[in-house]
Amino acid sequence: MSVEVLDPRFDAEPPYWAALRAEAGLRADWAWDVLRQQAWCARTPWYVTVLLDRGRPRGMVTAAWIGPPTRRHRFATSRRGGRIGGLDVRAPGNSAFPAWWFADAHADGCEELLSEYFPTMRKLLGTGLKATLIRQLSEEGAARVRGRLRLVRETEPIARLCTEPFSGRDDWLGSLGGKRRSQLRKLYRGIDGDEHLAVEWLIGDAVDVVELAELLRVNEVKHRDVPIVPLPQFVGYLRRLVAQPDYRVLSFRDTRSGRLLAAATVFDHPQWPLWRSFSTVPVERGGRANLYFHVFGELVRWSVAEGRRGVVLGKKMSEVKKSCGAELIAQYAAAVPLI
C-alpha cells in the first residue's frame, strides 16, 4: 500500500482521479479543478490523501489544517499549516457527506481513518499535529470513534427524501400530512399559474455565474451566528462548479423584469442528488414569498423523472423537511487527540 498526499493548489490532477470519483460516488464539488479553486479560496491549506494499492486508489480523505495564526480574512499561502494545530476532516463543498471513502470500509470507514490515515498524516506533519475534528460521522462511526479523551457529540441531522415510491409531485403531496399537504397544494397552484414567474432547470452555459453568485450571497449574509463567519461565494469557484455536468440550478425568474428571484443548486448523482443551497431575494426587496417550499415539489418531480432514488436535502430546517416527508439521519462530530 502506498500513499499520496496532494495539495490541489499545486499538484496536477492524478491520473486515477476520475475513476476514483466514479467509484466513490463523489459529486461535482470533488472535480479536481473545483478542488483547486476551493483550496485557493480557503483560509487554511487543504490536504487530499489517497491510499493506493498497486496504483489503484483504495481510499481517500480530505482535511483542512486548523491552527494559529488564523483570522477572518486570512487565506492559505503556503504548502502546509503552522507548527502546531490539527486536521479538520470535512468535505470541501458541502456538510452533508463524509470527507473520506474506503473501498473496503469498516464502521463507515472510521477504522481505516484511525489505523491508516492519521498515522500517515502524523508522519507527514510531525508532532505538531495534535488533534483532529471528524465531521459527518454516522451512529456506527461515532460508536467506533468513542474512547478515552475523545469528545463525540451529535450535530444537526441530515434530511433525505426518498422519491422511489412516487409517480410524481401529486403522488408525493398525497403522502404528506393534511396541514402541510393543503398548504403546499395552494402554494403550487398559485406559482404554477403565475405567468410572470418562470421556473426552470439550468446547466452549464445557461447559468449566469455572476448573477447566481450575487444571489447566493444574500443567503450567506443570514448566517452570522457561527464562530467563523463563512467566506462569500467566490465567482471563480462557482464558475468551475457550473461547468461540471452534474451541477444543476433551479431558477425562479420574474419574466417582466428578467430578475433572478431565487435559485436552488443541486449536485446530481445516479442515486442520491444533494440539494446544496437555496437563496432568495427578500420580499421587501421585490422577492416572492414561499419559493423555498416550491423547491421541494420541483425536486420531487425532477428526481422521479430522472429515475433517482431520492434527494438529500442537507442540514437546517430539519422539522420543515420532516413535514415534507424527509427522513432525518443522525450525524455526529468527534474531537480526537493524536498522541
Steps between C-alpha positions, in 0.01 A plus 500: 500500500634845407374847592485828308433825685399768253445874517244594230650849472833370370458134400359393164192282484609138562439262206275285719280786629210464254476126571519562875219758484279259309563205733460708817191684370659843552292789368583819307687663788768229474603577141871583515478849352219575748717371785789717381289816497345413837846448650623839377189664649537325836635651821743214562681231295311189390638149465360232270639166617462196276582141598610290201536126453730434202396830349127451558332737746349313795434793731484878512475769770490881484580727792582862573779608732370691803720694737666835562533747348140542386278799436183575311660624178802268495557281194729203450837604358740214571528128445428409860343645812661630815728307729228399744141422414263232382305364206137583428377194309212638294377500143610794284165619366219379726420392854277205414753229417821367658838617375629145462443185300653154528433216259474241779375719783441381856271699733435746217873543443582616852721198566713593196510864607641406840736221393628626163425863431595674824835317543586598142421869564694494827808384311455773241416791731702397803426526870343841447188316386323476835134418426232455241137595460298240307165613360205317341532186709215250496380331819713198414802718434449699820487178702830390344672832573389531863772446755714652773566873452282503189206739489205384286190714458186472290464780246219603265338206319502456125161498329440252216185478291442168324306547174496140375146432630350793305390542140532879518435813703128438559567149623759634746262774616237236577741331742542809720308597810175690449618848601826490303327338200232770490754779539723374219217431258375856540851635458573291190175604332593864548854465366419259216231738375716814521597601147746755640715236672720263297624187679780322313781249546832636366839348431836618371509809280131571565596618850608862550772439758531860619124531542485170691793592726335831589179319594676230704672769703157620615454171685854496636449838667229337718743254656697719736428284805808279471846548659675545164295699250472318165696645213291649219410304188798543266414537132809307388407200712139512386603526135689172528209334677254611232725346235456153655241282321352390835426850632143628467332833575125534555420863422197719574493808277263795462405496131417871500827635639722200423620504861613178665281478812620170646719202422572154636823321410524122474792258475366220283571132568373171351318415823497785753542855366572766762302823537805714570361851556207735464483877494222745428453874472319624815136592447566856616754533217269373230522126559226239507383326819516122557717405201701284741202266533452488124850354469386181676238431233743572216763274655248217527387543140856514372619205711213278382547601135875428519455165675685597817439326832442833668660828599726582794363827639797585722492666842298787650120529514481137612142503623377672184673237288355224718150641446569473126567128529872495567679251724736657755831316529711565810851632456786548743832680532801383698806678637784249525845570649794359303770404747 
